């Protein structure tokens, strides 16, 4: 399963993400629409950091992710909470809940990891199906601009005391997707290294395409912001946030 090797070192490699600020930002969006509690779906919850923060803010959280490795880390983070997080091994296109939620939040490019338009439409359909009327769907996406000009065909290296990671991209102009190959090198006590690899693809879409799919799924009053802000995204926006009301 992709992301399982990545899961082991995910938190180390994105330690520049201010999860507290992110949780405040999404909570503000929800509060501005009258949502301050209830059942919240964290779609693509990863290692569970944001799920835990929403739980501490009074939400009843359901975290879903297709990676067993990510969910294992998420369980370690959330099992001691006074308001435990329900964790489910599911993808967006196969989402199947026991009832409805008042809101769904999907962060850190989860939507970009969904494989193609058909599965993305199915994901939107499923989120709509399990969201109460008047509820909210909030998610971020890496933009086409970021895929073309930032990720592109570039290679990145990340190093901590525990792991060295080489991140290699290959941009596909036909569909604005990026093939991502990750190689992890872990030092051992004997001076040698263990190597682990992971591979996945990120997909980017024109905003109008995303809006069309959301409307087809029954969402309305769609707003688009710059990530972590409330102004409209510029042409060189790297990550945008969509806020959608369930009709």
N, C-alpha and C positions, 0 to 999 in steps of 0.2 A: 504494500500500500504506500503510495507517495506520501511524503511528509513525516513518515515514522522515524527515519533517521534524523530529519530536520528537527523533530519534536524534542529530541534530547538536548539540543543546543539552541533552540529557538529563543529562549529568554536571554541568553548570553549575547546573542547576535543582534537583538533589538533593544538593548538596554538603554538606548537613547530615546525610546518612546515614553512620554510622560502619561502613564495610564490614569493618574489622578486627574490631570487636566482634561484628558479625553472623556473620562466618566462625568466630570462636571459639565463639559460641553454637551454631551448627549442628554444628560439629565435636564439641562436648561431647555433644550429643544423640546423634550417631552413635557416639561412643566409648562412651557409656553403654549402647549396645546392641551393643557388641563390634565396631564397624566403625571401623577406623583406616586403611584404605587400600582399594585396588581401584578398579573403574570406577565413577565417579560421574556421573550425568546431571544437568546443570544445565538444568532445563526453564524456558524463557523467560529465557535468559541475558542478554538485553539487550546492554549494551556490554561485558560480559565481566569486570567487576571481580571479582565473586565467583568466577567460573570460574578466574581467575588465582590467587586466594588459595587455592582448594582444590588447585590444581596444586602450589603452593608447599608445601602441607601434605602432599604425597605421594600425592594421588589422581590417577588417570588420568581426566581430565575430558572428557566429551562435552557441549558446549554447543549447545542448539538454540533457535532463535528464528525466527518467521515474517517478521521485518523484515530486509531486506537492509541497510538503513541501520544498524541496531543491530549486525548481524554484521560490517559493515565496521569499525566502531569496536572491536568485540571482537577482530578479527584484529590490529589495530594494537597492542592491549594484550598479546596473548598470543603473538605470533609469535616473540618472543625468549626465551621460557621454555625451560629445559633439558628440561622435560617438557611438550611442546606440547599445547594444547587442540584437540580435534577439533571443528570448528564445522559445524553442519548447518542449512540453511534448511528448517525444519519447524515445523508447529504441533502442539500436543498431540493434537488429534483425528486428525492424519495421521502420528503418530509411527511411524517405521520404522527400527529399528536393525539392526546387523549381528549382534548377540548380546545377551546379558543384562548387566545392571548389578547391583552390590551395593546401590546406593542411588540415590534420586532426590531432589534438593532443588529446590524452586521457591519463589522469594522475591519480595518487593516487589509483591504483588498480581497476579502472573501469572495465578493461577486466576480472579481476578475479571474478567480480560479475555477469558475464553473465553465465546463467544456462546451462552448458553442451556444448559438442562439436558441436552439431547440431546448436544451437543458436549462438555459437561463429563463426562457419563457415558462417552463414547467416549474422552476423555483419560484418565480413571481406568482404563478397560479396557486402554488401550495401555500405560500405566505399569506396570500389573500384569503384563501379558504379557511385558514386557522386564525385569522385576525378578526376581532369583533368589528362590527360596523362603527365607524367613527374612530377606530384605533389607528395607530401610526406605524409606518414602516420607514425606518431611517437607516441608510447605508452609505458607505463611501465607495468610490471607485478610482483606480488609477486611470488617467485620461489617455486618449490617443497621443496627445502631445508628449506625455511622459514616456510612453512606449517608444515613440519615434526619436525623441531627442535626449532622453535621460537614460533609460534602460538600454534601448537600441541594441547594438552589437558589442556592448562594452563588457569589460571584465572587472570585477571588484574583489578585493581581498579584505577579510576581517580577521582580527587576531585578538585573542584574550589569553590569560594565563593558562586556560584549559584547552583551548581549541584554536586551530587555524583553518579558515574556510576560504575557498576560492569559488567565486560566484561568476559563472560565464553565461552570457546572454546571446541569443540569436534572434534577430528581428525578422518577422515575416510580413512583408508589405501587402500581401494579398488580403490578409484579414486583421492586420495590426496586432497580431499576437506576438508574444515573446517566449521562446523556449529557454528554460532556465535549468542549468546544470550546476549542482552544488557538490563540491568535494570537501570532506571534513578530514582533517589530520589531527589525531589525538595522541599526545605524547605518552609513552609508557615509562615505567620505572627503569627498564633496561636500556633506555636511550633510543629505542626504535619508536615507530609511529604506527598506529592503526588507522586505516583509511576507510571512510564510509561515504557513500554517494547517494544523492537524491536527485530526482528530476521531476519537473512539472511545467505546465504552460500557463501563462497569463493571457487573457483575452481583453481587448479594449473595444468599446463601442462609441459611436457618435451619440451625443446626448439625445438627439431626436429619436434614435432607435430605441434607447432605453425608455424614454417617455412613452413611445408608442406601445411597447410591451407592457409597461405598468398600467396604462389605461385599458389595454386588452384584458388585464387580470382584474380590473375593477377598482383601481386606485385613482384618486382625483386630487385636486388642489396640490399639484406637485411643485415643490420649490427646490432650487439648486443653489448651493452655497460653495464658496471656497472652504476647504477643510479647516476646521477649528475656527471658523469665522462665520459672519452672517451677511457678507456681501456676495454679489454674483461673481462667478468665476470668470477670469480673463482668458484670453486665447492661450496664454502660456501656463495655465493652471495645471498642476501636476496631479492633484487629487481633489475630487469634488464630492460633496455630500448631497444626497437626495433625501427629501422629506416628503412623504406621501401619505395621504389619508385614505383609509379604506371606505369605499362608498357604501 
